[in-house]
Amino acid sequence: MNDLALPLSGLSSVGGESVVARFDGGMLSSNSGVLALAEVEKRLRVAERLARCIDDPRRPDQIIHSLADMIGFRMKMIAAGYEDGNDFKMAQDALPSGRDLASQSTMCRLENLPGVRELIVMGRAMVDLYCASFRQVPKRIVLDIDDTFDAVHGGQQLRLFNAHHDEYGFQPIVVFDGDGRFVGAVLRPAKRPSGAEIRPHLRRLVRAIRSNWPNTGILIRADSHYCSPQVIDWCRANDVDFILGVAPTTTLRKHVADLESSTMARLEASKTNKVRRFKEFFDGAASWSRVERIIARVEVGAQGADTRFIVTNLASGKAKALYEDVYCRRGAAENHIKSWKTHLAADRTSCTRATANQFRLFLHAGAYWLMWGLRAAMPKRSSFAVAQFDTLRLRLIKIAARVVEMKTQIRLHLPTSCPDQRILRIVLNRIARLVT
């Protein structure tokens, strides 16, 4: 066995499930890697930030579990793969032999506690957390905005039937930055967002970011769902850059008809599998207030011509670089949504009330931050630095260990056969350098 010793005085949050067996004067515990998540949470203070947004109606002299404790508990359990809130004591600064954690009914009351105003404040707190995660104020950030379908199977508020998915559900708008940091999430019905809906969301988001960083440049990146006159005009009026997909139209295709023909001829002459070319021009839809810079990507292969369009207010940069090096990196947001939704079960929105489901989105966002912080603490050359969240969970979090509660410390005995104990030790030392 290899040991990790933690003092009882000012006990550090460490991982370990509730007692399931006793032997050799100690206790058998699984998921000892939760200690790393607990340390990340203590540095980022995600639970504390969200708890400050809620007015606790309980009598102070009768409170056993604080809001911050319960929120932190739920986030760590979601990150560890227990979306229904299993019992993990040591991750909550509680001794294995100490008080019980909050019951399932207590957690349910917590989820139904925040109202609309408190949830709006929480959204602002998530943006503040995002800004606090940087060591230095960046000169420029890129925000990827997208929506994702979330099927529901009950009578939840805001649910709507989506013909494309042939199911009832939600379609929350989710925002990440270019490096995969979580910025925000808004619960909404399962329909395509309109410009009138997107604009106030962008206004609140940008206002919150600029309250932290007034001089940081912001680039909005999204697909054609978000290319509307309201969004374009608002970005221009508020000094926000944008690069958005544009749905093909007859007018736009006229600009590239000759390019498609010449590209097809070039493909036949070169006998290659695919030829890609670019063109830029100024044009605009009838509903736009002005013409905009539009970039067309024409790709011809065995299946024929495939043409895509994007619109941007960026004045510099060649068409190819803007499309391939800037716009196409938006695809990474799909992986971030997968990490949040699939690996952290962010689609567990089964509460009846919409406010409770919005709060759940924030809880799962907090769990995303814990896993992101764990991965950010990895050595850059380690394979764990680019690992998916489920890989981190299986390799570093769900580790069986023997927990021994002593008078002045808690000792975790990791098995000598644990293949990743070295990286776990390195990460625990590096987490202290996470910036908050």
Backbone torsions as a table, in degrees:
resi	resn	phi	psi	omega
1	MET	NA	143.0	172.3
2	ASN	-110.5	141.1	-169.9
3	ASP	-105.8	147.1	165.9
4	LEU	-126.3	117.0	-177.1
5	ALA	-104.4	136.1	179.7
6	LEU	-130.6	134.7	-177.1
7	PRO	-71.8	148.2	175.6
8	LEU	-79.1	-28.8	179.2
9	SER	-75.0	116.2	-174.3
10	GLY	62.4	48.7	-172.1
11	LEU	-51.6	124.9	174.1
12	SER	-69.4	147.1	176.7
13	SER	-66.9	124.2	179.7
14	VAL	-132.3	159.5	-175.0
15	GLY	-84.0	162.9	177.0
16	GLY	146.9	132.0	-179.1
17	GLU	-80.9	169.3	178.8
18	SER	-62.0	160.5	-172.4
19	VAL	-61.4	127.8	176.9
20	VAL	-118.0	-16.0	177.7
21	ALA	-164.1	157.7	177.4
22	ARG	-124.3	140.5	176.0
23	PHE	-162.5	149.2	177.0
24	ASP	49.9	37.6	178.8
25	GLY	72.6	7.5	-179.3
26	GLY	-123.7	-165.5	-178.7
27	MET	-133.5	141.4	178.7
28	LEU	-87.1	128.6	-177.6
29	SER	-135.5	139.1	173.6
30	SER	-102.9	170.5	178.7
31	ASN	59.2	39.9	179.8
32	SER	-65.7	-18.9	178.4
33	GLY	-68.0	-7.7	176.5
34	VAL	-62.0	-20.6	177.8
35	LEU	-58.1	-34.0	178.7
36	ALA	-67.6	-42.2	177.3
37	LEU	-63.3	-39.4	179.8
38	ALA	-63.7	-38.3	178.6
39	GLU	-69.2	-37.7	176.1
40	VAL	-61.9	-43.1	-179.0
41	GLU	-63.8	-37.5	179.5
42	LYS	-66.4	-31.8	179.0
43	ARG	-77.9	-42.1	-177.7
44	LEU	-81.3	-26.0	-179.4
45	ARG	55.9	43.3	-179.2
46	VAL	-64.0	-48.3	-177.6
47	ALA	-62.0	-41.6	179.6
48	GLU	-63.4	-40.4	179.6
49	ARG	-62.3	-43.5	-179.3
50	LEU	-72.6	-37.6	-178.7
51	ALA	-64.2	-33.7	180.0
52	ARG	-65.2	-17.7	-178.7
53	CYS	-84.5	-8.3	-173.8
54	ILE	-111.6	134.0	172.5
55	ASP	-84.2	116.6	-178.2
56	ASP	-82.6	114.0	-177.4
57	PRO	-81.0	-1.9	-175.3
58	ARG	-79.2	155.1	176.6
59	ARG	-72.0	127.1	-175.7
60	PRO	-56.8	-34.2	-176.5
61	ASP	-76.9	-6.8	-179.7
62	GLN	-114.9	7.1	-178.6
63	ILE	-82.9	127.5	175.0
64	ILE	-102.2	-45.1	-178.6
65	HIS	-113.6	117.9	178.8
66	SER	-72.0	161.4	178.5
67	LEU	-61.1	-41.3	179.8
68	ALA	-62.5	-39.4	179.0
69	ASP	-63.5	-44.5	-177.4
70	MET	-69.5	-40.5	178.9
71	ILE	-65.4	-44.5	178.1
72	GLY	-61.8	-39.9	178.1
73	PHE	-60.0	-47.6	-178.4
74	ARG	-64.0	-41.8	-178.6
75	MET	-64.2	-42.6	-179.4
76	LYS	-67.4	-35.5	178.9
77	MET	-71.5	-37.1	175.1
78	ILE	-61.6	-45.6	179.9
79	ALA	-62.9	-34.0	-179.1
80	ALA	-82.1	-2.4	176.9
81	GLY	96.0	15.6	179.6
82	TYR	-118.4	80.4	-173.9
83	GLU	-68.7	-17.6	-177.6
84	ASP	-94.4	5.7	171.5
85	GLY	81.1	61.9	175.1
86	ASN	-73.1	173.0	-169.9
87	ASP	-90.2	107.7	175.5
88	PHE	-124.0	107.2	-173.4
89	LYS	-82.3	-52.1	-170.2
90	MET	-65.7	-23.9	175.9
91	ALA	-68.4	-13.8	179.8
92	GLN	-108.3	25.9	-179.6
93	ASP	59.1	29.6	178.1
94	ALA	-114.4	141.6	177.9
95	LEU	-68.5	149.9	176.2
96	PRO	-55.7	-32.4	-179.4
97	SER	-92.0	3.8	-175.1
98	GLY	-85.1	-159.7	-174.5
99	ARG	-63.0	155.7	176.5
100	ASP	-71.9	156.0	176.7
101	LEU	-82.5	174.8	-177.8
102	ALA	-61.3	141.6	-178.7
103	SER	-77.9	170.3	179.2
104	GLN	-62.0	-38.7	179.1
105	SER	-66.3	-36.1	177.0
106	THR	-65.2	-41.4	178.1
107	MET	-65.6	-36.3	178.4
108	CYS	-65.2	-41.5	177.5
109	ARG	-64.6	-35.6	177.1
110	LEU	-61.1	-44.8	-177.6
111	GLU	-63.7	-29.5	-179.0
112	ASN	-93.4	2.1	-176.4
113	LEU	-76.1	-47.3	-174.4
114	PRO	-68.2	140.7	173.1
115	GLY	-97.3	-174.6	-176.0
116	VAL	-62.1	-46.4	-178.9
117	ARG	-62.3	-40.7	-179.9
118	GLU	-66.9	-35.3	178.4
119	LEU	-68.4	-35.2	175.8
120	ILE	-63.5	-41.3	177.5
121	VAL	-65.1	-37.3	177.4
122	MET	-62.6	-40.1	177.3
123	GLY	-59.5	-38.6	176.3
124	ARG	-67.2	-38.0	178.9
125	ALA	-64.0	-35.1	177.6
126	MET	-65.7	-37.3	177.3
127	VAL	-67.2	-40.5	177.6
128	ASP	-62.1	-39.2	176.5
129	LEU	-61.7	-42.8	177.8
130	TYR	-59.0	-47.2	-178.7
131	CYS	-65.5	-34.9	-178.6
132	ALA	-73.3	-11.6	-177.1
133	SER	-80.1	-5.2	-179.5
134	PHE	-95.1	141.6	175.6
135	ARG	-72.5	-36.4	178.5
136	GLN	-132.8	154.1	178.3
137	VAL	-67.1	121.3	-178.1
138	PRO	-74.2	152.1	176.9
139	LYS	-75.0	-29.1	-176.2
140	ARG	-154.1	142.0	175.1
141	ILE	-128.0	154.0	177.0
142	VAL	-116.5	126.2	-179.3
143	LEU	-111.0	120.5	176.7
144	ASP	-95.7	119.9	-179.1
145	ILE	-111.4	129.8	-179.9
146	ASP	-153.2	166.4	175.1
147	ASP	-125.0	156.3	-176.7
148	THR	-140.0	142.1	-177.5
149	PHE	-80.1	138.1	-179.1
150	ASP	-130.8	102.6	-177.9
151	ALA	-70.4	141.1	176.3
152	VAL	-126.7	158.3	-174.4
153	HIS	-134.0	39.7	179.1
154	GLY	-153.1	-160.5	-178.9
155	GLY	-101.4	42.8	-176.8
156	GLN	-65.4	146.0	173.5
157	GLN	-63.1	144.0	178.9
158	LEU	77.1	-4.6	179.9
159	ARG	-65.0	150.5	-178.6
160	LEU	-150.4	146.4	179.0
161	PHE	-78.3	130.6	179.0
162	ASN	-111.5	115.0	-175.2
163	ALA	-65.7	-33.8	-179.2
164	HIS	-63.8	-44.1	-179.7
165	HIS	-90.3	-9.5	179.3
166	ASP	57.2	37.5	-179.1
167	GLU	-149.5	160.2	169.1
168	TYR	-81.9	147.8	178.2
169	GLY	178.1	-169.9	172.9
170	PHE	-111.4	165.9	174.3
171	GLN	-141.3	73.9	-176.4
172	PRO	-65.9	146.7	171.9
173	ILE	-89.0	128.7	-176.7
174	VAL	-122.5	141.2	-179.1
175	VAL	-126.0	127.5	172.1
176	PHE	-124.1	161.0	172.3
177	ASP	-96.1	177.9	-174.6
178	GLY	-63.7	-19.6	179.4
179	ASP	-98.4	6.2	176.7
180	GLY	91.3	7.0	175.6
181	ARG	-72.9	142.1	179.2
182	PHE	-81.4	132.2	-178.1
183	VAL	-111.8	-44.0	-178.6
184	GLY	-174.2	164.4	177.9
185	ALA	-150.3	138.3	-179.7
186	VAL	-129.2	123.3	177.2
187	LEU	-73.3	138.1	-179.6
188	ARG	-158.5	164.6	179.8
189	PRO	-64.2	162.5	-176.2
190	ALA	-82.2	73.3	176.0
191	LYS	-146.4	163.3	-179.8
192	ARG	-66.3	130.9	-179.3
193	PRO	-71.2	138.0	178.0
194	SER	-90.4	165.2	178.4
195	GLY	-63.1	-35.8	178.5
196	ALA	-64.9	-26.7	177.8
197	GLU	-84.8	-37.9	-176.5
198	ILE	-70.9	-38.5	-174.5
199	ARG	-57.4	-50.3	178.4
200	PRO	-64.4	-31.6	176.6
201	HIS	-64.5	-44.3	177.3
202	LEU	-64.6	-39.2	-178.5
203	ARG	-61.3	-46.6	178.9
204	ARG	-64.2	-40.4	-177.7
205	LEU	-65.1	-50.0	-177.9
206	VAL	-67.6	-37.7	178.2
207	ARG	-61.6	-41.6	179.9
208	ALA	-66.9	-39.2	179.4
209	ILE	-67.6	-43.3	-177.4
210	ARG	-72.9	-19.1	173.0
211	SER	-68.4	-24.9	174.9
212	ASN	-91.5	-41.8	-176.3
213	TRP	-128.4	85.2	-176.2
214	PRO	-67.5	-22.1	-175.1
215	ASN	-108.6	6.8	-179.0
216	THR	-83.2	131.1	176.1
217	GLY	-73.0	145.7	-177.3
218	ILE	-127.0	129.0	175.0
219	LEU	-115.7	123.6	176.9
220	ILE	-94.1	129.7	-178.7
221	ARG	-127.7	127.0	-176.9
222	ALA	-161.1	169.7	179.2
223	ASP	-85.4	-171.3	-172.4
224	SER	-67.6	-16.1	176.4
225	HIS	-59.6	-26.7	-173.6
226	TYR	-104.2	5.3	179.2
227	CYS	-91.2	89.4	-180.0
228	SER	-131.1	157.5	179.5
229	PRO	-57.4	-37.9	-179.7
230	GLN	-62.6	-41.9	-178.5
231	VAL	-68.8	-46.1	-178.5
232	ILE	-63.0	-47.0	-179.3
233	ASP	-64.4	-39.1	-179.8
234	TRP	-66.1	-42.0	179.3
235	CYS	-61.3	-44.0	179.9
236	ARG	-65.1	-39.9	-177.6
237	ALA	-70.4	-21.9	-175.3
238	ASN	-115.6	20.2	174.4
239	ASP	57.1	43.1	176.8
240	VAL	-114.1	126.8	177.7
241	ASP	-77.4	154.0	179.0
242	PHE	-145.1	150.7	170.0
243	ILE	-143.4	109.6	-169.2
244	LEU	-126.8	147.6	172.7
245	GLY	-70.7	152.0	179.0
246	VAL	-128.3	130.7	177.7
247	ALA	-68.0	136.0	-178.9
248	PRO	-62.1	140.2	175.4
249	THR	-130.4	168.3	178.9
250	THR	-61.3	-39.0	-179.7
251	THR	-64.7	-43.5	-180.0
252	LEU	-67.0	-37.7	-178.5
253	ARG	-66.9	-27.4	178.0
254	LYS	-63.1	-31.3	-179.6
255	HIS	-68.3	-24.4	-173.4
256	VAL	-117.1	9.4	-177.6
257	ALA	-61.4	-46.3	179.7
258	ASP	-67.0	-37.2	179.6
259	LEU	-66.0	-37.9	177.6
260	GLU	-63.8	-41.3	-180.0
261	SER	-66.5	-44.9	-179.8
262	SER	-68.5	-32.6	177.8
263	THR	-69.3	-37.6	175.9
264	MET	-63.1	-41.6	178.4
265	ALA	-65.4	-39.5	178.5
266	ARG	-64.0	-37.8	177.9
267	LEU	-62.9	-44.4	-179.3
268	GLU	-66.3	-35.5	-179.5
269	ALA	-74.6	-34.6	-176.6
270	SER	-86.2	-19.5	-179.1
271	LYS	57.9	32.9	174.6
272	THR	-94.0	172.4	-177.7
273	ASN	-79.5	-27.5	-174.7
274	LYS	-159.3	144.0	176.4
275	VAL	-129.6	131.5	179.9
276	ARG	-122.7	133.6	179.0
277	ARG	-139.2	163.4	-175.4
278	PHE	-131.0	154.8	176.4
279	LYS	-149.8	143.9	175.2
280	GLU	-127.4	148.0	-179.1
281	PHE	-159.0	171.9	178.4
282	PHE	-111.0	128.0	178.7
283	ASP	-162.4	178.4	179.2
284	GLY	-167.3	153.9	175.9
285	ALA	-70.6	161.5	-178.5
286	ALA	-61.9	-28.6	-178.8
287	SER	-83.0	-9.8	-179.6
288	TRP	-77.6	150.1	-178.3
289	SER	-79.6	-16.2	-178.7
290	ARG	-160.6	167.6	175.7
291	VAL	-77.8	152.3	-177.8
292	GLU	-129.7	163.3	176.8
293	ARG	-75.6	119.9	-178.3
294	ILE	-117.9	135.1	178.6
295	ILE	-115.1	130.7	179.0
296	ALA	-110.5	133.5	173.6
297	ARG	-111.4	116.8	-179.6
298	VAL	-107.3	121.5	179.3
299	GLU	-126.6	125.9	-178.0
300	VAL	-119.0	130.0	178.7
301	GLY	-143.2	-159.4	-178.0
302	ALA	-63.5	-27.7	-178.6
303	GLN	-88.0	2.3	-179.0
304	GLY	104.8	-161.2	-176.2
305	ALA	-88.5	137.8	175.3
306	ASP	-127.5	111.9	-175.1
307	THR	-116.1	131.2	177.8
308	ARG	-123.4	151.5	-178.8
309	PHE	-127.6	143.9	171.6
310	ILE	-133.5	155.5	177.7
311	VAL	-124.3	142.1	-178.5
312	THR	-151.0	154.2	172.2
313	ASN	-102.2	8.9	175.9
314	LEU	-71.5	122.2	-176.2
315	ALA	-81.8	-30.0	-176.6
316	SER	-101.6	166.8	178.3
317	GLY	99.8	137.1	177.7
318	LYS	-76.2	157.0	-175.3
319	ALA	-58.5	-45.7	-177.9
320	LYS	-63.3	-44.5	-179.0
321	ALA	-65.5	-41.2	-179.7
322	LEU	-65.0	-37.7	-178.9
323	TYR	-75.6	-51.6	-173.2
324	GLU	-79.8	-39.4	-173.6
325	ASP	-93.7	-19.2	-179.3
326	VAL	-111.3	-62.3	-173.8
327	TYR	-66.8	-45.4	-175.0
328	CYS	-65.4	-20.9	176.8
329	ARG	-69.3	-8.6	173.4
330	ARG	-60.3	-23.1	179.7
331	GLY	-60.8	-24.8	178.4
332	ALA	-63.3	-26.3	178.5
333	ALA	-61.9	-30.3	176.8
334	GLU	-63.2	-37.7	177.3
335	ASN	-68.9	-36.3	177.9
336	HIS	-66.3	-40.1	177.2
337	ILE	-64.3	-38.6	177.2
338	LYS	-61.9	-43.6	179.2
339	SER	-61.5	-40.8	-177.9
340	TRP	-74.5	-41.6	-173.0
341	LYS	-86.5	-45.4	-175.5
342	THR	-87.5	-49.5	-176.6
343	HIS	-76.2	-27.0	-177.4
344	LEU	-116.6	11.4	172.2
345	ALA	53.8	44.0	179.7
346	ALA	-69.0	-10.3	176.9
347	ASP	-88.0	12.9	176.3
348	ARG	-82.1	66.3	-177.8
349	THR	-110.5	68.1	-173.4
350	SER	-103.0	8.1	177.3
351	CYS	-72.6	152.4	179.8
352	THR	-70.7	-42.3	-175.4
353	ARG	-85.0	141.3	179.9
354	ALA	-65.8	-35.4	179.9
355	THR	-63.8	-38.0	178.4
356	ALA	-66.1	-39.3	179.1
357	ASN	-70.1	-34.5	174.8
358	GLN	-64.8	-40.2	177.3
359	PHE	-63.0	-37.0	176.7
360	ARG	-62.6	-38.2	177.0
361	LEU	-59.2	-39.9	178.6
362	PHE	-68.0	-37.8	177.6
363	LEU	-61.9	-43.4	179.6
364	HIS	-72.2	-29.0	173.1
365	ALA	-65.3	-40.6	176.4
366	GLY	-61.9	-40.3	177.1
367	ALA	-63.8	-36.6	176.4
368	TYR	-60.9	-42.3	179.7
369	TRP	-63.4	-36.5	178.2
370	LEU	-64.2	-44.5	179.9
371	MET	-70.0	-37.7	177.1
372	TRP	-63.6	-41.8	178.2
373	GLY	-64.7	-37.3	177.1
374	LEU	-63.6	-44.4	180.0
375	ARG	-69.3	-34.9	179.3
376	ALA	-65.9	-23.4	-179.9
377	ALA	-82.5	-5.4	-179.2
378	MET	-72.6	147.0	172.0
379	PRO	-57.2	140.8	-173.3
380	LYS	-60.5	-32.9	-177.8
381	ARG	-87.6	-0.7	178.9
382	SER	-79.6	146.7	176.3
383	SER	-65.0	-22.0	178.9
384	PHE	-70.3	-19.2	-178.8
385	ALA	-67.3	-19.2	178.7
386	VAL	-123.8	14.6	-176.6
387	ALA	-74.4	152.1	173.8
388	GLN	-72.1	160.0	-176.4
389	PHE	-62.7	-37.6	-179.5
390	ASP	-67.9	-30.0	175.7
391	THR	-68.2	-44.1	177.0
392	LEU	-59.9	-40.3	-178.9
393	ARG	-63.8	-46.9	-176.5
394	LEU	-71.6	-32.5	-174.7
395	ARG	-90.2	-31.8	-171.9
396	LEU	-120.2	-24.2	-175.4
397	ILE	-96.3	-48.6	-177.9
398	LYS	-86.2	71.6	179.7
399	ILE	-116.0	124.1	177.5
400	ALA	-71.2	142.1	179.6
401	ALA	-153.0	159.9	174.6
402	ARG	-99.4	126.6	-176.7
403	VAL	-106.8	123.3	179.3
404	VAL	-117.4	118.4	178.2
405	GLU	-90.5	115.6	-178.8
406	MET	-110.0	-177.7	-174.9
407	LYS	-68.3	-40.9	-175.9
408	THR	-117.7	0.6	-179.3
409	GLN	-159.2	162.6	170.9
410	ILE	-111.8	129.1	-177.0
411	ARG	-112.0	126.0	176.5
412	LEU	-102.1	123.1	179.1
413	HIS	-100.3	104.0	176.4
414	LEU	-81.1	144.8	177.8
415	PRO	-65.3	142.2	-179.7
416	THR	-63.9	-22.3	-179.6
417	SER	-85.2	-0.6	179.7
418	CYS	-62.5	115.8	-172.6
419	PRO	-72.6	-19.8	-173.6
420	ASP	-117.2	23.6	-178.0
421	GLN	-66.4	-30.6	-179.1
422	ARG	-66.5	-45.7	-179.6
423	ILE	-67.1	-31.2	177.9
424	LEU	-65.0	-41.4	178.0
425	ARG	-64.4	-42.2	179.6
426	ILE	-62.0	-44.5	-177.4
427	VAL	-64.7	-41.7	179.9
428	LEU	-61.4	-32.2	176.9
429	ASN	-76.7	-31.9	-177.0
430	ARG	-82.3	-24.1	-177.1
431	ILE	-60.2	-31.9	-179.3
432	ALA	-59.5	-18.5	-178.5
433	ARG	-92.3	2.0	176.7
434	LEU	-62.4	134.1	-177.2
435	VAL	-87.4	136.1	174.2
436	THR	-130.5	NA	NA
